[in-house]
């Protein structure tokens, strides 16, 4: 079996590109317009796999993804990870837990049945809450002549104590619910139900601030379930705005921020690669609004503007992808505060040594099907999509989220509308 060297090099490479790259990634190509009427999805069977010799794999928890597991020999278990439907962006999410009646050492072979490739460096947890990268000597990728590896191999040790393995830190619906409840401890935070998902989960927005709704902000994340680094940046961003500092208190007295931290709760709960329970990428449904998530939030924003006479001056959608990138609107076009987005990004980025932000303005001047486009062209808010690198160190994600919030508050606190 031919392998790449143990991923020490891989991790060092990722660390370097997360901070600075000599040639910046060009990002995604033109956004494709697709039908957004609901399509059938394949629900994975929730079960515990008995793999003999007292070894068990399970997908019976919120956010799990494990479609099959089979024993190949005494030291190799092959697992299959499949998408919810196709066609789909290749973001193969996986999450499962293992345990055994006695201590065992073995390899796990990740396979995707030609539906995708291995994208995410494995994370491991002993309590289902705190995750870290697996040891680089225990993870290998096969050498391939072209494309990306469609298999991966992970060496693990099992015991009676449960071990969780996932593509990213596991941020399920309960995790986000608990975080929201924590924020509701502040007297300036309010929860508003705006609808229900296809599977009946509540769609909720938090109002943060004690202003008069004349100047509002909108922040969302987790349209795509695996994009946990984006959620973590958003979380740091919001927690900074909720702090008991003079800057934050002044900001909250002038502006109300509305937050939808988990736009796709059904997709998260079911361990989807990308889509919601309607089998649709919600970030392609911001024109037709066929899906309950996009329909509920757009209607909430439009109703808020009509009822208050106010306006949304800023909006941000937090995502994750291969490398850090900021997607902003065509800078020849103007919203309520021209130049705000670039200024916030550049000022916050200067505070991180060696970090050069990858800012990609949209070349087009017409409305597209994404949230960023809706926020700008319909709400006229200065808006951005921040895609955090998949393997960005968690402390760096924390800094980026906090610094973005601090610089945004400082700039808007000085602004007279």
VEXDOTI-144237 format. One record per atom (N, C-alpha, C, O): x negated, y negated, z; residue in three letters. Coordinates in steps of 0.05 Angstrom, whole numbers, plus 5000, padded with zeros to 4 digits. Layout:
N
XYZAla
...
***
This chain:
417
498350245000Unk
500050005000Unk
498249755000Unk
496549725017Unk
498649584980Unk
497049334978Unk
498549104992Unk
500949064989Unk
497048965008Unk
498248745023Unk
496548495020Unk
494148505015Unk
497948265023Unk
496448025028Unk
495048045054Unk
495748205071Unk
492947885058Unk
491747875084Unk
493747805105Unk
495747675099Unk
493247885130Unk
495247815151Unk
495647515151Unk
493947365144Unk
498047435159Unk
498947175152Unk
497846945169Unk
499046735171Unk
495446985180Unk
494046765193Unk
493646545173Unk
494146305178Unk
492646615149Unk
492246425128Unk
494946295120Unk
495046055116Unk
496946465118Unk
499646365110Unk
500546155129Unk
501545945121Unk
500346195155Unk
501246005175Unk
499645755175Unk
500745535177Unk
496945775171Unk
495345535169Unk
496045365145Unk
496145125147Unk
496645505123Unk
497445365099Unk
500045215103Unk
500244975096Unk
501945345116Unk
504545215121Unk
504244975140Unk
505444775135Unk
502545005160Unk
502044785179Unk
500944545165Unk
501744315170Unk
499144595146Unk
497944375132Unk
499944225114Unk
500043985114Unk
501544385099Unk
503344255081Unk
505644115095Unk
506943935085Unk
506144205120Unk
508344075135Unk
507543795144Unk
509243635150Unk
504943745145Unk
504043475154Unk
503043305130Unk
503743065129Unk
501643435112Unk
500543265090Unk
499843455066Unk
498743665070Unk
500443365043Unk
499843525019Unk
498743334998Unk
499743114994Unk
496643424984Unk
495443244964Unk
497243214940Unk
497342994928Unk
498743414933Unk
500743384911Unk
503443464923Unk
503943694930Unk
505243264924Unk
507743314937Unk
509643474920Unk
509743454895Unk
511243634933Unk
513243804920Unk
515243634906Unk
516143424916Unk
516043714882Unk
517943564867Unk
520843604875Unk
522643454867Unk
521343804892Unk
524043854901Unk
525743994881Unk
524844104861Unk
528443994886Unk
530244134869Unk
530743994843Unk
530243754841Unk
531644144823Unk
532244024797Unk
534943894798Unk
536143854820Unk
535943814775Unk
538643684774Unk
540743864787Unk
540844104784Unk
542543734802Unk
544743874816Unk
546643984795Unk
547643844777Unk
547244244797Unk
549144364779Unk
552044334789Unk
552544384813Unk
553844244772Unk
556644234779Unk
557844504775Unk
557644634754Unk
559144604796Unk
560244874795Unk
563144864805Unk
563944684819Unk
564745064797Unk
567545074807Unk
567445124838Unk
565645274847Unk
569144994852Unk
569145024882Unk
571745134893Unk
572245114917Unk
573345264876Unk
575645404886Unk
574545654901Unk
572545764893Unk
575945744922Unk
574945964938Unk
574646214922Unk
576146284904Unk
572546364930Unk
571946624917Unk
571746834939Unk
571346774963Unk
571947084931Unk
571747304950Unk
568947334961Unk
566947294946Unk
568747394986Unk
566147454999Unk
566147735009Unk
568247855014Unk
563747845013Unk
563448115024Unk
562648085053Unk
560447985060Unk
564448165071Unk
563848165099Unk
562148405107Unk
562948635100Unk
559948365120Unk
558348585129Unk
559748745151Unk
561248625166Unk
559349005152Unk
560549165173Unk
558949125198Unk
556549165199Unk
560349045219Unk
559049005245Unk
558749275258Unk
560749415263Unk
556249355264Unk
555849625275Unk
553049635288Unk
551349465284Unk
552649845303Unk
550049925313Unk
549050165298Unk
550450375297Unk
546650145287Unk
545550355271Unk
543850545289Unk
541950455301Unk
544650795290Unk
543151005305Unk
541051115286Unk
541651265268Unk
538551045291Unk
536351125273Unk
534751355283Unk
532451395276Unk
535951515301Unk
534751755312Unk
532351695329Unk
531351465330Unk
531551885344Unk
529251865362Unk
529851645383Unk
527951525394Unk
532351595389Unk
533051405410Unk
532651115402Unk
532350945419Unk
532651045376Unk
532250775366Unk
534850665354Unk
536250805340Unk
535350415360Unk
537850285351Unk
537350005340Unk
535849855351Unk
538749945318Unk
538849685306Unk
541849595307Unk
543649755303Unk
542249335311Unk
545049245313Unk
545348965300Unk
543548795302Unk
547648925288Unk
548448655278Unk
550948555292Unk
552448395282Unk
551448665316Unk
553948595330Unk
553548355349Unk
553648375373Unk
553048125336Unk
552947875350Unk
553347645330Unk
553047685306Unk
554047415340Unk
554647175324Unk
552147095308Unk
550047055320Unk
552447075282Unk
550246985265Unk
548447205254Unk
546547155240Unk
549047455261Unk
547447685252Unk
547647725222Unk
549747665210Unk
545547835210Unk
545647925182Unk
543948175180Unk
541448155181Unk
545248405176Unk
543848665172Unk
545848845159Unk
547748935172Unk
545548895134Unk
547549055119Unk
547049355120Unk
548949505118Unk
544549435124Unk
544049725126Unk
541349765139Unk
539549595137Unk
540949995151Unk
538450075163Unk
538150375161Unk
539950525168Unk
535850465152Unk
535350755148Unk
532550825157Unk
530650675153Unk
532251055169Unk
529651155176Unk
528351295152Unk
529651465139Unk
525951205145Unk
524551325122Unk
522651545132Unk
522551765120Unk
521251495154Unk
519551695167Unk
519151625196Unk
520551445206Unk
517351745209Unk
516951705238Unk
516151415244Unk
516751315266Unk
514951275226Unk
513951005232Unk
514950795214Unk
513950575213Unk
517050845198Unk
518050645179Unk
521150645179Unk
522350855174Unk
522250415184Unk
525150375181Unk
525650175159Unk
524449955159Unk
527350235140Unk
527950055118Unk
530649925123Unk
532650055130Unk
530749655121Unk
533249515125Unk
533949365099Unk
532249295083Unk
536549325095Unk
537549185071Unk
539048935080Unk
540748945098Unk
538448715067Unk
539748465072Unk
541048375046Unk
539648345026Unk
543648325047Unk
545148255023Unk
546647995027Unk
547247915049Unk
547147845005Unk
548647595007Unk
551647635010Unk
552647855006Unk
553047425017Unk
555847425020Unk
557347444993Unk
559447574992Unk
556247334972Unk
557247364945Unk
555147244926Unk
553047154935Unk
555647264901Unk
553847164880Unk
555447004859Unk
557847044856Unk
553946834844Unk
551146744847Unk
550746584872Unk
552646464883Unk
548246574881Unk
547646444906Unk
544746354906Unk
542946484894Unk
544246134920Unk
541446044924Unk
539946254940Unk
541046364959Unk
537446314933Unk
535946524946Unk
534846434974Unk
532546354976Unk
536646434993Unk
535846365021Unk
536646605039Unk
538446575055Unk
535246825036Unk
536147075049Unk
535947075079Unk
533747135090Unk
538047005093Unk
538146995122Unk
538247285133Unk
539747455122Unk
536847335154Unk
537047585168Unk
536947535198Unk
535647345207Unk
538347695213Unk
538247685242Unk
539447945253Unk
541648015246Unk
537948075271Unk
538848325282Unk
537348375308Unk
535448235315Unk
538348565323Unk
536948635349Unk
536348925349Unk
537749095337Unk
534248995364Unk
533449275366Unk
532849345395Unk
532249175411Unk
533049605401Unk
532249715427Unk
531850015423Unk
532750135404Unk
530550145442Unk
530050425441Unk
530050545469Unk
529550405489Unk
530550805471Unk
530650935497Unk
527950975510Unk
527751005534Unk
525850965493Unk
523150975503Unk
521450795486Unk
522250735463Unk
519150705495Unk
517450525479Unk
516650655452Unk
515850885451Unk
516850495431Unk
516150595404Unk
514750375388Unk
515450135391Unk
512850455371Unk
511550275352Unk
512350365324Unk
512150605318Unk
513150175307Unk
513950255280Unk
513950005262Unk
513749785272Unk
514350055236Unk
514449835217Unk
517349805207Unk
518850005205Unk
518149555202Unk
520649505189Unk
520149405161Unk
518549215157Unk
521449525142Unk
521149435114Unk
523649285107Unk
525949385107Unk
523349025099Unk
525548855091Unk
526048895061Unk
524148865045Unk
528448945053Unk
529148965025Unk
531748805019Unk
533348755037Unk
532048724994Unk
534248544987Unk
535748644962Unk
537348494951Unk
535248894953Unk
536749014931Unk
536848834907Unk
538848814893Unk
534548704901Unk
534348524878Unk
536248294878Unk
536748164858Unk
537248224902Unk
539047994905Unk
537547744914Unk
538647524914Unk
535047784922Unk
533447564931Unk
530647654937Unk
529847874930Unk
529147484951Unk
526347544958Unk
526047474987Unk
527747344999Unk
523747554998Unk
523247495027Unk
522247205029Unk
520047135019Unk
523847035042Unk
523146755043Unk
522246665071Unk
520346515073Unk
523446765092Unk
523046655119Unk
521146825136Unk
521447065138Unk
519146695147Unk
517246825165Unk
518746905190Unk
520146745202Unk
518547155199Unk
520247255221Unk
519647125248Unk
517447055255Unk
521847075262Unk
521746985290Unk
522647205308Unk
524247385300Unk
521747205333Unk
522347415352Unk
523147295378Unk
522147085386Unk
524947435392Unk
525947335418Unk
526447565436Unk
527247785427Unk
526047525462Unk
526647725482Unk
529147665497Unk
530147835513Unk
530347435492Unk
532847365506Unk
535047275488Unk
537247215497Unk
534547255461Unk
536547165442Unk
536846865441Unk
538446765426Unk
535246725456Unk
535446435457Unk
532846295448Unk
532846115432Unk
530546375460Unk
527946255454Unk
526546425434Unk
526046665438Unk
525746305411Unk
524446455389Unk
521646345384Unk
521146105389Unk
519946515374Unk
517246435366Unk
516546605342Unk
517646815337Unk
514546515327Unk
513546665304Unk
512346925313Unk
511046945334Unk
512847135298Unk
511547395304Unk
508547365301Unk
507547185286Unk
507047535314Unk
504147525311Unk
503347565282Unk
504347745269Unk
501447405273Unk
500747415244Unk
499547685236Unk
499747765213Unk
498347835255Unk
497248095248Unk
499348315245Unk
498748535236Unk
501848245252Unk
504048445251Unk
505848405226Unk
507748555223Unk
505248205210Unk
506948145187Unk
505348145161Unk
503248015160Unk
506348285141Unk
505048305115Unk
507048265092Unk
509348345094Unk
505948145071Unk
507548115046Unk
506048265024Unk
503548235021Unk
507348425009Unk
506048564986Unk
505048374965Unk
506148154962Unk
502848444952Unk
501848284930Unk
503648334906Unk
504248564899Unk
504548114893Unk
506148134869Unk
504747974847Unk
503547764852Unk
505048064822Unk
503747934799Unk
505147674792Unk
503847484783Unk
507747664796Unk
509247414789Unk
511647394807Unk
512647594818Unk
512647154810Unk
514947114828Unk
514147134857Unk
511847104864Unk
516147194874Unk
515747214902Unk
516347504911Unk
517947644899Unk
515047584933Unk
515447864942Unk
518447924949Unk
519747764963Unk
519448144940Unk
522148224945Unk
522248424969Unk
524448524975Unk
519948474981Unk
519848635005Unk
517948505024Unk
516248335017Unk
518148575050Unk
516348485070Unk
516248705092Unk
517948865094Unk
514048695108Unk
513648905128Unk
512948775154Unk
511248605156Unk
514248865175Unk
513848765202Unk
513348995221Unk
514949175223Unk
511148975236Unk
510649175257Unk
511849085283Unk
511448855291Unk
513349255296Unk
514649185321Unk
514249395342Unk
513549625336Unk
514749315366Unk
514749495389Unk
517449475403Unk
518349255409Unk
518849705406Unk
521449705418Unk
521349835446Unk
519549995452Unk
523349775462Unk
523649895488Unk
526549875496Unk
528249805480Unk
527149935521Unk
529949915531Unk
530749615531Unk
533149565529Unk
528949435533Unk
529549155532Unk
530149065503Unk
528549135485Unk
532248925499Unk
533048845471Unk
531148635460Unk
530248455474Unk
530448665435Unk
528848475420Unk
530548375397Unk
531648525382Unk
530648105393Unk
531947985371Unk
529947905350Unk
527747805357Unk
530547945324Unk
528847865302Unk
530647705283Unk
532847795275Unk
529647475274Unk
531247305257Unk
529547135239Unk
527147105243Unk
530847035218Unk
529446875198Unk
528646595209Unk
526546485201Unk
530246495227Unk
529646245241Unk
530746265269Unk
531946465276Unk
530246065286Unk
531446065312Unk
534446105308Unk
535645985291Unk
535646275325Unk
538546335321Unk
540246115334Unk
540346095358Unk
541545965317Unk
543245745326Unk
546045815317Unk
546945745295Unk
547545955334Unk
550146045327Unk
552345845335Unk
551645625344Unk
554845915330Unk
557045735336Unk
557145675366Unk
557845455373Unk
556645875383Unk
556745825412Unk
554545635421Unk
554945465438Unk
552145665409Unk
549945495415Unk
550745195410Unk
550245025427Unk
551845155387Unk
552544875379Unk
554844775397Unk
554844545405Unk
556744955403Unk
558944875421Unk
557844795448Unk
558744595460Unk
556044945459Unk
554844885485Unk
553344615484Unk
553444455503Unk
551944565462Unk
550444315459Unk
552444085458Unk
551943875471Unk
554544115443Unk
556543895442Unk
557743845470Unk
558143615478Unk
558344065485Unk
559444025511Unk
557543875529Unk
558343715546Unk
554943915526Unk
552943765541Unk
553043475535Unk
552843305553Unk
553343405509Unk
553543125501Unk
556042995512Unk
556042755518Unk
558143155515Unk
560643045525Unk
560442955554Unk
562342825565Unk
558243025567Unk
557742925594Unk
557242625596Unk
557442505617Unk
556542515573Unk
556142215572Unk
558842085568Unk
560642185554Unk
559241855582Unk
561841725580Unk
562241585553Unk
564441485548Unk
560241575537Unk
560541445510Unk
560841645488Unk
560641575464Unk
561241905495Unk
561642115475Unk
564442225477Unk
565442275498Unk
565742265453Unk
568442365452Unk
568642575430Unk
567342545409Unk
570142785435Unk
570542995415Unk
573142965400Unk
575242915413Unk
573142985374Unk
575442955357Unk
575743195339Unk
573943255323Unk
578043335340Unk
578543555322Unk
579643445296Unk
581643305297Unk
578443515274Unk
579343415248Unk
580443625230Unk
581443565208Unk
580343885238Unk
581444095221Unk
580544365231Unk
579544395253Unk
581044565214Unk
580244835219Unk
578944955194Unk
579644885172Unk
577045135199Unk
575745275177Unk
577645495166Unk
579745545177Unk
576745625145Unk
578345835133Unk
578946055153Unk
581146165152Unk
577046115170Unk
577346325190Unk
578446225216Unk
578346375236Unk
579345975217Unk
580745875240Unk
578945755262Unk
579845695284Unk
576345705255Unk
574545575274Unk
575045275274Unk
575545155253Unk
574845145297Unk
575344855298Unk
573244695283Unk
570844755286Unk
574044505268Unk
572244305255Unk
572344055272Unk
574443925274Unk
570143995285Unk
570043785305Unk
567943575299Unk
565743635289Unk
568643325305Unk
566843095302Unk
566442975330Unk
568342955346Unk
564042905336Unk
563442755361Unk
563242455354Unk
561842385335Unk
564542295370Unk
564142005368Unk
562141925390Unk
562541985413Unk
559941795382Unk
557841715400Unk
557641405399Unk
556841295378Unk
558341275421Unk
558140985422Unk
560640865434Unk
562741005437Unk
560440615442Unk
562740475453Unk
563240205439Unk
563940005452Unk
562840205413Unk
563239975397Unk
566139965386Unk
567840125395Unk
566639795367Unk
569339745357Unk
569939865330Unk
571939805317Unk
568140045320Unk
568540175294Unk
568339995270Unk
569340065249Unk
567239755274Unk
566839585251Unk
564339665235Unk
564339635210Unk
562339765249Unk
559939875236Unk
559640165246Unk
559140205270Unk
559740355228Unk
559740635235Unk
557440785220Unk
556540695199Unk
556641005232Unk
554741185220Unk
555841465219Unk
557541535236Unk
554941625200Unk
555841905198Unk
553342085196Unk
551542035179Unk
553242295212Unk
550942485211Unk
552142765210Unk
553942825226Unk
551142935192Unk
552043215190Unk
549643395187Unk
547443305180Unk
550043655193Unk
548043855188Unk
549344125185Unk
551744165190Unk
547744325178Unk
548444605176Unk
550744645156Unk
552544805161Unk
550644515133Unk
552344595111Unk
551544875102Unk
553145035093Unk
548844925103Unk
547745185095Unk
546745325120Unk
544945225133Unk
547845555127Unk
547245685153Unk
544345735160Unk
543545685183Unk
542545815142Unk
539745875150Unk
538045625156Unk
535845655166Unk
539045385150Unk
537345155150Unk
537145035178Unk
537844805183Unk
536145205196Unk
535945135224Unk
533944905229Unk
534544735246Unk
531644885215Unk
529944655220Unk
531344385216Unk
530744195231Unk
533144365197Unk
534744125194Unk
536444065218Unk
536643835227Unk
537744275229Unk
539344245253Unk
537644145276Unk
538543975291Unk
535244255279Unk
533544175301Unk
532643885299Unk
532443745319Unk
532143795274Unk
531443515270Unk
533843335277Unk
533543125290Unk
536243415268Unk
538643265274Unk
539043255304Unk
539743045315Unk
538643475318Unk
539043495347Unk
537243295361Unk
538043155379Unk
534643285353Unk
532743095365Unk
533642805359Unk
533342625376Unk
534542755335Unk
535542495326Unk
537842405344Unk
537742175354Unk
539742575348Unk
542142495364Unk
541442465393Unk
542442275406Unk
539842635404Unk
539142615432Unk
537642355438Unk
537842245460Unk
536042265419Unk
534642005423Unk
536641775424Unk
536341585439Unk
538741795407Unk
540741585407Unk
542441585432Unk
543541375440Unk
542541815445Unk
544141835470Unk
542541765495Unk
543541775518Unk
539941695492Unk
538341645516Unk
539141385530Unk
540441215519Unk
538241365555Unk
538941135572Unk
536740925570Unk
535640835590Unk
536140845545Unk
534140635540Unk
535540385531Unk
537840385523Unk
534040155533Unk
535239905525Unk
535939905496Unk
538039795488Unk
534140025479Unk
534640025450Unk
537140195444Unk
538840115428Unk
537340425457Unk
539640605451Unk
542240485462Unk
544340495448Unk
542140365485Unk
544640245496Unk
545540005479Unk
547939975474Unk
543739845470Unk
544539625452Unk
545639735426Unk
547639625416Unk
544439945415Unk
545340065390Unk
548240165394Unk
549940115377Unk
548740305416Unk
551440425420Unk
553540215425Unk
555940265422Unk
552639975434Unk
554639755438Unk
555439625411Unk
557439485410Unk
553739655391Unk
554239535365Unk
555339725344Unk
556839645326Unk
554639985347Unk
555340185327Unk
556540435339Unk
555740505362Unk
558340555325Unk
559340825332Unk
558241025312Unk
558540985288Unk
556941225322Unk
555941445305Unk
557841675307Unk
558541765329Unk
558641785284Unk
560242025283Unk
558542255274Unk
557042235255Unk
558842485287Unk
557042705283Unk
558642965279Unk
560443035294Unk
557943115258Unk
559043385253Unk
556543565251Unk
555443605229Unk
555643685274Unk
553143825274Unk
553044095260Unk
550944195253Unk
555444205256Unk
555544465243Unk
557844465222Unk
560144535229Unk
557144385198Unk
559244355177Unk
560444615168Unk
562544615156Unk
558944835172Unk
559845095161Unk
559945305183Unk
558245485182Unk
561745285202Unk
561745475225Unk
562345755216Unk
561245945229Unk
563945805196Unk
564546075187Unk
562046205176Unk
561446435181Unk
560546055159Unk
558146155147Unk
556046225168Unk
554746425166Unk
555846055188Unk
553946105210Unk
554746355226Unk
553046525230Unk
557246375233Unk
558146605249Unk
557846865235Unk
557247075247Unk
558146865208Unk
557947115193Unk
555147165182Unk
554747365167Unk
553247005189Unk
550547045180Unk
550247015150Unk
548747165137Unk
551646825138Unk
551446785109Unk
548746665101Unk
547446525116Unk
548046725075Unk
545646605064Unk
546046305059Unk
544246145062Unk
548546235050Unk
548945955041Unk
551845865042Unk
552345635049Unk
553746035035Unk
556445955030Unk
558245955055Unk
557446065076Unk
560545835052Unk
562545845073Unk
564346095070Unk
563746265053Unk
566446115085Unk
568246345083Unk
569846345057Unk
570946555049Unk
569846115043Unk
571046105017Unk
569146184995Unk
569846174971Unk
566746275003Unk
564746354983Unk
563546134967Unk
562646174944Unk
563545884978Unk
562745654963Unk
560545504978Unk
560545495003Unk
558645394963Unk
556645204974Unk
558044944979Unk
558844804960Unk
558544875005Unk
560044635011Unk
558644385000Unk
560044184996Unk
556044394996Unk
554744154986Unk
554944124956Unk
553443974943Unk
556744274944Unk
557544234916Unk
560544164915Unk
561744174893Unk
561744104937Unk
564644064938Unk
565443784948Unk
567543744960Unk
563643584944Unk
564243324954Unk
565543134933Unk
565542894936Unk
566643264912Unk
568343124892Unk
571043244892Unk
573043104894Unk
571243504889Unk
573843644887Unk
575143694915Unk
577543694917Unk
573443724936Unk
574543774963Unk
576444004964Unk
578643984974Unk
575644234952Unk
577244474953Unk
576944624979Unk
578644794986Unk
574744574994Unk
574244725018Unk
575044565043Unk
574844325043Unk
575944705064Unk
577044565087Unk
574944385101Unk
575744175112Unk
572444455100Unk
570444305114Unk
569944035102Unk
570043825115Unk
569544025075Unk
569143775061Unk
571643605061Unk
571543365063Unk
573943735057Unk
576443595056Unk
577043455083Unk
577843225083Unk
576543605105Unk
577143485131Unk
575443245137Unk
576343045147Unk
572843275132Unk
570943055139Unk
571442805121Unk
571442585131Unk
571742845095Unk
572242625077Unk
574842475084Unk
574942235084Unk
576942625091Unk
579442505099Unk
579142355125Unk
580342135129Unk
577642465143Unk
577142325169Unk
575742055164Unk
576541855176Unk
573742055147Unk
572241815142Unk
573941605129Unk
573941365136Unk
575441695109Unk
577141505094Unk
579341385112Unk
580041155110Unk
580541555128Unk
582541465147Unk
581441265167Unk
582641065174Unk
579041325177Unk
577741155196Unk
577240875185Unk
577640675198Unk
576340855160Unk
575940595147Unk
578540445144Unk
578640205149Unk
580640585135Unk
583140445131Unk
584340345158Unk
585240125160Unk
584240515178Unk
585440445204Unk
583940225219Unk
585140055232Unk
581340215216Unk
579740025232Unk
578839775216Unk
578239575228Unk
578939795190Unk
577839585174Unk
574839575174Unk
573639385165Unk
573639775186Unk
570739785188Unk
569439925164Unk
570739975144Unk
566839985167Unk
565440115145Unk
563140285155Unk
562140245177Unk
562540485140Unk
560240665146Unk
557740535133Unk
557640515109Unk
555840465150Unk
553440315140Unk
551140505135Unk
549240435121Unk
551240745147Unk
548940935145Unk
550141215147Unk
552041265161Unk
548841405132Unk
549641685134Unk
547241855128Unk
545541785112Unk
547042085142Unk
544842275138Unk
545842555139Unk
547442625156Unk
544842725121Unk
545443005120Unk
542843155124Unk
541043135107Unk
542543315145Unk
540143455152Unk
540143735141Unk
542043885146Unk
538143815126Unk
537844075113Unk
535044185119Unk
533544075135Unk
534444405106Unk
531744515106Unk
531144655080Unk
532844755066Unk
528544645072Unk
527744775047Unk
524744835050Unk
523644835072Unk
523444895028Unk
520644985028Unk
518744785042Unk
517144865058Unk
519044535034Unk
517344325046Unk
519044085052Unk
521244045041Unk
518043905069Unk
519443665075Unk
520043495050Unk
518243465033Unk
522443395048Unk
523043205027Unk
525443045035Unk
527343145047Unk
525442785028Unk
527642605032Unk
528942545005Unk
527642434987Unk
531442615001Unk
532842544977Unk
534442294983Unk
536142285002Unk
533942084968Unk
535341834972Unk
536641754945Unk
536141874925Unk
538441554946Unk
539841474922Unk
538141294905Unk
536141174915Unk
538941264881Unk
537541084862Unk
537240814874Unk
539140684882Unk
534740724876Unk
534140474890Unk
534940224874Unk
534639994884Unk
535740264850Unk
536840034834Unk
539739974842Unk
540839764836Unk
540940164856Unk
543740134866Unk
543640044895Unk
541740094910Unk
545739894903Unk
545739784930Unk
548239864945Unk
550439854935Unk
547839944970Unk
550039984989Unk
550239745006Unk
549839514998Unk
551039795032Unk
551439565050Unk
548839445060Unk
548839215069Unk
546639595059Unk
544139495070Unk
541839585052Unk
540439775059Unk
541439465029Unk
539339555010Unk
536639575023Unk
535739395037Unk
535239795017Unk
532539835027Unk
532439965055Unk
530240025064Unk
534640005068Unk
534640105096Unk
533440385097Unk
531740435114Unk
534240565079Unk
533340845081Unk
530340865078Unk
528940985095Unk
529240745057Unk
526340765053Unk
524840635077Unk
522740735085Unk
525840415086Unk
524540285109Unk
524440455133Unk
522340475147Unk
526640585140Unk
526740755163Unk
524840995160Unk
523441065179Unk
524941115137Unk
523141355132Unk
520241275134Unk
518741415148Unk
519441055121Unk
516640985121Unk
515640895149Unk
513440965157Unk
517340745163Unk
516440655190Unk
516240885209Unk
514340895225Unk
518141075208Unk
517941305226Unk
515741495219Unk
514441605237Unk
515141525193Unk
513041705184Unk
510241605192Unk
508441775197Unk
509841345193Unk
507241235200Unk
506441305229Unk
504041295235Unk
508341385245Unk
507741455273Unk
506741735276Unk
505941815297Unk
506841895254Unk
505842175255Unk
503142185240Unk
503142145216Unk
500942235254Unk
498342225241Unk
498142405217Unk
498842645219Unk
497242305195Unk
496842455171Unk
499242525155Unk
499042665135Unk
501642445164Unk
504142515150Unk
504842315129Unk
505142075135Unk
505142405104Unk
505942235082Unk
508742335073Unk
508942555063Unk
510842175077Unk
513542275071Unk
513942305041Unk
512942145025Unk
515242515034Unk
515942575006Unk
518742465000Unk
520742585007Unk
518842234988Unk
521342094983Unk
522042114954Unk
520542024936Unk
524342234948Unk
525242274920Unk
527842134914Unk
529942234921Unk
527741894902Unk
530141754894Unk
531541904871Unk
530242014854Unk
534141894872Unk
535742014850Unk
535441834825Unk
535641594827Unk
534841954802Unk
534441804778Unk
537041714766Unk
537141524751Unk
539241864772Unk
541741804760Unk
543141574774Unk
542441494797Unk
545241464762Unk
546741244773Unk
549641304775Unk
551341134780Unk
550341564772Unk
553141644774Unk
553541824798Unk
551641944808Unk
555941834808Unk
556642004831Unk
556242304825Unk
556842394803Unk
555142444844Unk
554742734841Unk
556542884861Unk
558342764873Unk
555943144864Unk
557743314880Unk
556843364909Unk
557943524923Unk
554643224917Unk
553543274944Unk
554643074964Unk
555842874957Unk
554143134989Unk
554942955011Unk
553542685009Unk
554742485013Unk
550942695003Unk
549342445000Unk
550642254980Unk
550842014984Unk
551542374958Unk
552742214937Unk
555442104946Unk
556141874941Unk
557042274959Unk
559642184970Unk
559241954989Unk
560641754988Unk
557341985008Unk
556941775028Unk
556241505015Unk
557141295023Unk
554641514993Unk
553741274981Unk
555841154961Unk
556540924963Unk
556841324943Unk
558541214922Unk
561441164931Unk
562740984921Unk
562341314951Unk
565141274960Unk
565141094985Unk
566740914987Unk
563441155004Unk
563340995029Unk
561540755028Unk
561640575045Unk
559740755008Unk
557840535004Unk
555840515027Unk
554540315032Unk
555540745042Unk
553540755063Unk
550840805051Unk
550540945032Unk
548740675064Unk
546040755057Unk
545641035067Unk
545941085091Unk
544841225050Unk
544941505058Unk
542441655048Unk
541041565030Unk
541941885061Unk
539742045053Unk
540342335061Unk
541942395078Unk
538942515047Unk
538842795055Unk
536042855063Unk
534142815048Unk
535642935088Unk
532943005098Unk
532743305099Unk
534043445114Unk
531043415081Unk
530443705080Unk
527843755096Unk
525743665087Unk
528043885118Unk
525743945135Unk
524444205125Unk
525844395118Unk
521744215124Unk
520344455115Unk
521044695132Unk
521144675156Unk
521444925119Unk
522245165132Unk
520445235156Unk
521445325177Unk
517945195153Unk
515945295173Unk
514645065188Unk
512545095200Unk
516044835189Unk
514944615204Unk
514844685234Unk
516844775245Unk
512544635247Unk
512444685276Unk
514644535291Unk
515244315284Unk
515744665311Unk
518044555325Unk
517444285339Unk
519144115340Unk
514944255348Unk
514343995361Unk
514243775340Unk
514843545346Unk
513443835315Unk
513343645294Unk
516243565286Unk
516843335280Unk
517943765284Unk
520743715278Unk
521943525299Unk
523343335292Unk
521243575324Unk
522243405346Unk
521343115341Unk
522942925344Unk
518843075335Unk
517842805330Unk
519242675307Unk
520042435309Unk
519642815285Unk
520842695262Unk
523642605268Unk
524442385260Unk
525242775281Unk
527942695288Unk
528042455307Unk
529642275303Unk
526342465327Unk
526342245347Unk
525441985334Unk
526641775339Unk
523341995318Unk
522241745307Unk
524141625286Unk
524441385285Unk
525541795271Unk
527541685253Unk
529741535268Unk
530541325260Unk
530641655290Unk
532741525306Unk
531741265318Unk
533141055317Unk
529341265329Unk
528341015341Unk
528040795321Unk
528740565327Unk
526940855298Unk
526540635278Unk
529240545267Unk
529540305262Unk
531040725263Unk
533740645254Unk
535040465274Unk
536140255266Unk
534940535299Unk
536240365320Unk
534840095321Unk
536239885323Unk
532240075320Unk
530839825321Unk
531639635298Unk
532139395302Unk
531739755274Unk
532439595251Unk
535339505252Unk
535939265247Unk
537139685258Unk
540039605258Unk
540739425282Unk
542539265280Unk
539239455304Unk
539739265326Unk
539138975319Unk
540338795331Unk
537338935300Unk
536638665292Unk
538338555270Unk
538338325263Unk
539838735258Unk
541438665234Unk
543938515242Unk
545438605260Unk
544438295228Unk
546938145231Unk
548638185206Unk
547838115184Unk
550938295209Unk
552638365186Unk
554238115178Unk
555838135159Unk
***
